[in-house]
Amino acid sequence: MLNDTIGFSEIYIVCGRTDLRYGIDSLAGVLKSIGIENPATAGTLYLFCGRRSDRIQP
């Protein structure tokens, strides 16, 4: 799905388990709680880890 990451200026890996059933507003709240002021910045990719630690969800 993400074969090419050239278009992103910043990539964040959110450590810890995140419930991937959250909606976009809840995921933005998770990002704000870890100190990211504006999660809607263009050119930024956030990767979340779910229950299985061998998979990353963009």
N, C-alpha and C positions, 0 to 999 in steps of 0.2 A: 504494500500500500504506500509506504513512504520510501520509494527507491532513490529519490533525489532530494537532498536537503539544502541545495544551493540557494533557494529562495528565502531562507530563514536567516535573520541576522543574529538571533539569540535562541538557544535551546536550553530549556530547564527540565531537569529530571526531578520530579516530586517524590521524595523518598517516603517510605512507609506505605501501609495499605490504605487504599482509597476505594470506597464503595463506588464502583463504576456505573451504578444505576442512578447516581445523582444527576440532576439536571445542570444546565450550564450556569445557572445562578448559584447553585450550591458549590460547584467546582470553582467558580470565581471567588466565592467566600473562603474556600480552602486556600486559594492562592493569596488572598489578602491576609489571612491569618498567619501565613509564613513570611509576610513582609513585602509582597509584591504589590505596589501601589495601584498600578493600572494594568490589570491582566489583559485588557483588550488592545494592547499595543500591536500594530501591524508588523508582520515579519517575525513574530515570536511563536515558538512551538513549545508546548508543555506536554511532557510525557508522564503519565500516571501509572502506578503499579497497582494491580488488583490483588485478589486473594492468592493467585498463583504467581510465585515470584519469578517464573521463567518467561513471563509475558509482559510486555509494555503496551499500554493503550494510549494513542495520541488523542 
